[in-house]
Amino acid sequence: MALFSHIYFRIFCYPTEEIHRVKDALLFVAFGETIPDEINLHEIQTSSVSKTPIFIYELMLKEKHHINDFLEKIHKHISVSKLEKRIDNKCFLYLRLDKQKAYKKRICFSDAGDTIYCKAKIQVYPTKKTVAIKKIRNYFS
């Protein structure tokens, strides 16, 4: 059984940022250097309190080989002890990756707010947090 059934990414592009750089950072985190020809990058436009435009980009990985490539990329940067605190009762794993470093083609986890948000559904049966934690420990150890 695979570790994740799907991985959802979300990134915000603020008025001070260049849209292509933000998209490049997201695509690097999701796909690495080899970006598929067809991707379903969803764009949402909203605005801040001061009415400046903010773009939100969302992407979901569902294909097993893309999920495995992502896991391989983050594997050496993972701290298993920190991951356990990032799993909820519905067996979702929440990660934040540094947006600026991703644009520079580097993977780095962050606790800051301006990041690439990642929400991954851990495939476990039964769907219990304790089972998910055990599976994460086994995979990343």
N, C-alpha and C positions, 0 to 999 in steps of 0.2 A: 504494500500500500504506500502511496506517495505521502510525503510529509504535508503538503498543502494542496487543497483542492483548487484554490484560486488566490491571487494576490491583487489587491486594489491599491493604486497609487493616486495621490492627490498633491498638487503643488499650486501655490498662489503666485501670481505675477503682479507685482505692484508697479505703480506709475514710474518709479525710479529705475525699473529694470527693463532690460531688452527682452522682448517676447521670445525671440529665437534662442537666446541663451538659456532661458528658463525651460523651454521645451527640450533643448539639447541635454540639459542636466537630467530631466525626467527620463528621456529616452535612453541615456547612458545607464542610469540606475536600473531601468527595466530590462534593457536588451544588451547592454555592453556596447562594443564597437560595431556589431553586426545588427543593424536595425532592419527588420523585415520590410518588404515592399508595401504591404498593406497592414496598417495598424488602425485601431479604433480609438483615436485620441479625442476625447470629448471636451469641448470648451464651453465654459459658462462665464458670462459677463455680468458683473455686479458693480457696485460702487461703494466707496467708503462713506463715512459720515460727512466728509467734506465734498462729496460728489465726484471724486476722482475715480476713474475706471480701474477696476481690479479684474483680472482674468484668472479663472480657476481651470486647471487642466486635470482631467481624470483619465486613468488608463487601467484596464484590468488584464492580468495575465491568467489565461485558463489552460493554455496548452502545456502539456507536461514538460516538453523540452525547454520552453522558455522559463518555466518555474525552476527546473533543475539548473539552468544556466545562472539564474539569479542566486540560487542557494550556493552554488559553487563560488560565485563572486563575493558573497558576504561571509562565507564560512570562516575565513581566517581573521575576520574583524569582530566576530561574535564573542561576547562574554556570557556564558550559559547562566551564571548566577543572576545577571541582570535581566535575562530573558524571562525568567520565571515570574518576575513582577509585572511583566508586560502582557501576560495572558489573562484574558477575562473568563468568566464562567461559561461563555458560549464558545470557548476554544478559539478565539481570535487572538493573534499575536500582533501587537502594535509596535512599530518601529518608526524612528525618525532619522533621516539621513541628511547630512549637511548639503544644502543646495549649492553653495559656492564651490565646495570641493568637488561635488559631482560634475559641475560644469568643467572643472579642470581634470576630469576623468579619474577622480579618486573616490574611493568609498570610505566614508567616515560617519559613524553614528553620532547623534547629537541630542541634547535635551532642550535646545533652543526652540524658539517659536517659528522662525523663518526656515523651514525645512521641507523636505519631501516626505510626506506622510505615507506610511505603508501599513496596510491592514491585511493580514494573511490568515486564511481559514485553515486551521490545523485539522487534518483528516484523522479522526479517532473514533473508535467505537468501544465502549459507550462514550457519548459526548460529555465528558467530565473534565474539569480543569486538571485534576490530579493525573488523569491518563494523558492529557495533552502535555503536561510538564514532563512526564516520564519519557514521552516520545521525543520531545525537543532535546532533553538531556542525552538520550541515546544517539540521536542524529548528530548533534554538534560536539559530542565528546570524542 
